[in-house]
């Protein structure tokens, strides 16, 4: 994506990149989703790239794709903790929807 990023920290459902100013948390489940806007994310109070996912009724929902955690305020351990919480949420969904999937 960006040439100035360090190699990512990888989880099952996330990447964390370091771009010198920010620690960027990317949701792997949203890869390929078009970025529609970048603005402040209410949950983490950081800038975020957001896209749109439509449900079965055709209603659009804005979703975070990647979050930009300023290195002046966040340590890599802080972002890893947030990423692991996201990972746990997706693992729980995977276990409910695909209980026989042994790729966990």
Backbone as CSV, one residue per row, in Angstrom:
resi,resn,N_x,N_y,N_z,CA_x,CA_y,CA_z,C_x,C_y,C_z
1,UNK,0.829,-1.188,0.000,0.000,0.000,0.000,0.869,1.246,0.000
2,UNK,1.560,1.544,1.090,2.469,2.679,1.172,3.890,2.150,1.316
3,UNK,4.809,2.720,0.543,6.178,2.211,0.527,6.949,2.509,1.807
4,UNK,6.529,3.519,2.570,7.284,3.914,3.759,6.848,3.185,5.024
5,UNK,6.020,2.170,4.914,5.572,1.425,6.090,6.550,0.314,6.420
6,UNK,6.676,0.058,7.722,7.485,-1.076,8.171,6.693,-2.364,7.935
7,UNK,7.346,-3.531,8.010,6.596,-4.787,7.892,5.520,-4.837,8.978
8,UNK,4.355,-5.373,8.658,3.246,-5.333,9.618,3.370,-6.349,10.743
9,UNK,2.698,-6.021,11.846,2.421,-6.984,12.911,1.126,-7.647,12.461
10,UNK,1.075,-8.970,12.470,-0.071,-9.669,11.907,-0.825,-10.460,12.958
11,UNK,-2.143,-10.353,12.887,-3.038,-11.213,13.639,-3.906,-11.937,12.636
12,UNK,-4.776,-12.779,13.094,-5.638,-13.512,12.166,-6.532,-12.564,11.379
13,UNK,-7.035,-11.526,12.041,-7.982,-10.620,11.408,-7.478,-9.183,11.308
14,UNK,-6.199,-8.936,11.554,-5.695,-7.560,11.497,-4.235,-7.494,11.073
15,UNK,-3.851,-6.300,10.630,-2.459,-5.906,10.425,-2.244,-4.632,11.217
16,UNK,-1.042,-4.435,11.737,-0.655,-3.146,12.320,0.605,-2.698,11.595
17,UNK,0.525,-1.508,10.997,1.653,-0.920,10.285,2.170,0.279,11.063
18,UNK,3.435,0.606,10.863,4.058,1.804,11.436,4.462,2.689,10.266
19,UNK,3.848,3.878,10.151,4.203,4.775,9.045,4.966,6.012,9.519
20,UNK,5.678,5.909,10.612,6.483,6.970,11.232,5.659,7.929,12.082
21,UNK,4.491,8.368,11.647,3.657,9.256,12.454,2.564,8.500,13.204
22,UNK,2.100,7.405,12.616,0.959,6.675,13.163,1.241,5.183,13.236
23,UNK,0.517,4.534,14.125,0.384,3.084,14.114,-0.970,2.826,13.464
24,UNK,-0.969,2.142,12.346,-2.184,1.966,11.558,-2.703,0.550,11.768
25,UNK,-3.919,0.456,12.298,-4.585,-0.823,12.508,-5.533,-1.047,11.339
26,UNK,-5.315,-2.131,10.591,-6.155,-2.449,9.438,-6.930,-3.726,9.700
27,UNK,-8.236,-3.664,9.488,-9.131,-4.806,9.644,-9.041,-5.658,8.374
28,UNK,-8.501,-6.867,8.488,-8.347,-7.734,7.314,-9.687,-8.091,6.681
29,UNK,-10.751,-8.128,7.477,-12.053,-8.505,6.926,-12.616,-7.417,6.023
30,UNK,-12.023,-6.236,6.057,-12.495,-5.118,5.227,-11.544,-4.817,4.070
31,UNK,-10.530,-5.662,3.866,-9.584,-5.453,2.758,-10.338,-5.479,1.437
32,UNK,-10.007,-4.553,0.571,-10.659,-4.461,-0.724,-11.900,-3.589,-0.710
33,UNK,-12.388,-3.250,0.472,-13.546,-2.367,0.565,-13.109,-0.951,0.216
34,UNK,-13.865,-0.290,-0.636,-13.525,1.065,-1.067,-13.606,2.046,0.106
35,UNK,-12.570,2.856,0.254,-12.586,3.906,1.274,-13.483,5.023,0.763
36,UNK,-14.527,5.326,1.513,-15.468,6.375,1.131,-15.158,7.692,1.823
37,UNK,-14.546,7.597,3.010,-14.242,8.820,3.764,-13.174,8.536,4.802
38,UNK,-12.532,9.606,5.230,-11.620,9.529,6.373,-12.065,10.625,7.332
39,UNK,-12.427,10.206,8.528,-12.811,11.166,9.557,-12.572,10.548,10.927
40,UNK,-12.977,11.269,11.951,-12.741,10.816,13.319,-13.647,9.634,13.662
41,UNK,-13.056,8.622,14.276,-13.803,7.459,14.728,-14.239,7.698,16.169
42,UNK,-15.532,7.570,16.430,-16.076,7.852,17.760,-15.562,6.894,18.830
43,UNK,-15.356,5.639,18.478,-14.955,4.645,19.475,-13.536,4.879,19.983
44,UNK,-12.605,5.165,19.069,-11.198,5.284,19.453,-10.686,6.722,19.468
45,UNK,-11.494,7.664,18.971,-11.092,9.077,18.900,-9.798,9.271,18.122
46,UNK,-9.692,8.581,16.989,-8.564,8.731,16.067,-9.145,8.816,14.655
47,UNK,-8.344,9.287,13.702,-8.787,9.292,12.311,-8.934,7.860,11.826
48,UNK,-9.919,7.656,10.948,-10.160,6.316,10.414,-10.623,6.407,8.970
49,UNK,-10.204,5.427,8.174,-10.752,5.245,6.835,-12.005,4.410,7.003
50,UNK,-13.085,4.849,6.343,-14.354,4.135,6.470,-14.910,3.796,5.102
51,UNK,-15.618,2.681,5.053,-16.277,2.238,3.837,-17.744,1.985,4.127
52,UNK,-18.436,1.442,3.140,-19.868,1.198,3.270,-20.153,-0.269,2.965
53,UNK,-20.884,-0.903,3.874,-21.366,-2.267,3.666,-22.885,-2.201,3.689
54,UNK,-23.522,-2.911,2.757,-24.984,-2.922,2.689,-25.517,-4.246,3.225
55,UNK,-26.584,-4.148,4.019,-27.185,-5.364,4.566,-28.176,-5.964,3.564
56,UNK,-28.862,-7.023,3.964,-29.789,-7.725,3.065,-30.947,-6.850,2.622
57,UNK,-31.260,-5.813,3.383,-32.343,-4.902,3.026,-31.855,-3.735,2.181
58,UNK,-30.569,-3.725,1.850,-30.018,-2.652,1.031,-29.645,-1.407,1.818
59,UNK,-29.680,-1.508,3.135,-29.338,-0.364,3.979,-27.826,-0.331,4.160
60,UNK,-27.238,0.836,3.892,-25.793,0.990,4.006,-25.363,1.285,5.433
61,UNK,-24.245,0.710,5.829,-23.676,0.924,7.157,-22.210,1.304,6.997
62,UNK,-21.819,2.425,7.606,-20.415,2.830,7.572,-19.625,1.933,8.512
63,UNK,-18.485,1.462,8.023,-17.636,0.582,8.823,-16.188,1.041,8.725
64,UNK,-15.454,0.861,9.809,-14.041,1.198,9.817,-13.235,0.176,9.036
65,UNK,-12.278,0.671,8.267,-11.371,-0.191,7.511,-9.996,-0.169,8.168
66,UNK,-9.523,1.049,8.455,-8.238,1.184,9.167,-8.290,2.429,10.040
67,UNK,-7.549,2.354,11.154,-7.508,3.417,12.144,-6.078,3.910,12.276
68,UNK,-5.922,5.218,12.425,-4.602,5.852,12.497,-4.360,6.338,13.927
69,UNK,-3.592,5.580,14.692,-3.295,5.907,16.082,-1.994,6.710,16.120
70,UNK,-2.056,8.001,16.509,-0.834,8.821,16.537,0.184,8.251,17.522
71,UNK,1.425,8.121,17.056,2.479,7.573,17.911,2.786,8.494,19.081
72,UNK,2.376,9.752,18.985,2.576,10.680,20.096,1.654,10.360,21.275
73,UNK,0.571,9.593,21.021,-0.396,9.269,22.071,-0.514,7.772,22.359
74,UNK,-0.094,6.933,21.416,-0.282,5.488,21.548,1.034,4.748,21.375
75,UNK,1.230,3.737,22.204,2.351,2.814,22.070,1.855,1.606,21.268
76,UNK,2.768,0.873,20.689,2.382,-0.298,19.900,1.586,-1.293,20.750
77,UNK,1.908,-1.410,22.032,1.181,-2.325,22.921,-0.291,-1.925,23.050
78,UNK,-0.562,-0.602,23.057,-1.947,-0.117,23.141,-2.747,-0.555,21.915
79,UNK,-2.132,-0.411,20.748,-2.816,-0.759,19.499,-2.970,-2.275,19.378
80,UNK,-1.976,-3.024,19.829,-2.092,-4.489,19.818,-3.253,-4.930,20.704
81,UNK,-3.432,-4.294,21.846,-4.546,-4.642,22.742,-5.888,-4.421,22.037
82,UNK,-6.031,-3.290,21.363,-7.261,-3.000,20.617,-7.444,-4.024,19.498
83,UNK,-6.356,-4.340,18.794,-6.410,-5.303,17.694,-6.796,-6.692,18.191
84,UNK,-6.274,-7.091,19.332,-6.597,-8.411,19.882,-8.060,-8.484,20.308
85,UNK,-8.625,-7.365,20.781,-10.056,-7.335,21.107,-10.887,-7.526,19.839
86,UNK,-10.473,-6.862,18.752,-11.150,-7.019,17.473,-11.015,-8.466,16.992
87,UNK,-9.825,-9.026,17.111,-9.557,-10.407,16.720,-10.475,-11.368,17.484
88,UNK,-10.609,-11.155,18.787,-11.454,-12.025,19.616,-12.917,-11.950,19.179
89,UNK,-13.371,-10.749,18.822,-14.755,-10.576,18.357,-14.984,-11.384,17.079
90,UNK,-14.061,-11.282,16.145,-14.205,-12.023,14.890,-14.070,-13.530,15.098
91,UNK,-13.202,-13.955,15.998,-13.063,-15.387,16.284,-14.358,-15.940,16.870
92,UNK,-15.015,-15.159,17.741,-16.286,-15.591,18.326,-17.359,-15.726,17.244
93,UNK,-17.395,-14.768,16.321,-18.353,-14.842,15.211,-18.051,-16.063,14.350
94,UNK,-16.778,-16.299,14.084,-16.375,-17.445,13.272,-16.782,-18.760,13.942
95,UNK,-16.608,-18.857,15.250,-16.979,-20.077,15.969,-18.485,-20.314,15.933
96,UNK,-19.280,-19.226,15.984,-20.737,-19.362,15.920,-21.197,-19.752,14.523
97,UNK,-20.591,-19.158,13.506,-21.070,-19.369,12.144,-20.394,-20.533,11.427
98,UNK,-19.190,-20.878,11.839,-18.422,-21.964,11.196,-17.780,-22.839,12.266
99,UNK,-18.579,-23.526,13.096,-18.000,-24.264,14.228,-17.052,-25.390,13.820
100,UNK,-17.195,-25.916,12.621,-16.334,-27.025,12.190,-15.093,-26.559,11.449
101,UNK,-14.933,-25.254,11.296,-13.763,-24.713,10.600,-12.563,-24.842,11.520
102,UNK,-11.607,-25.675,11.164,-10.445,-25.873,12.033,-9.247,-25.060,11.572
103,UNK,-9.477,-23.935,10.907,-8.400,-23.026,10.507,-8.200,-21.916,11.524
104,UNK,-8.709,-22.069,12.743,-8.597,-21.001,13.736,-7.250,-20.944,14.362
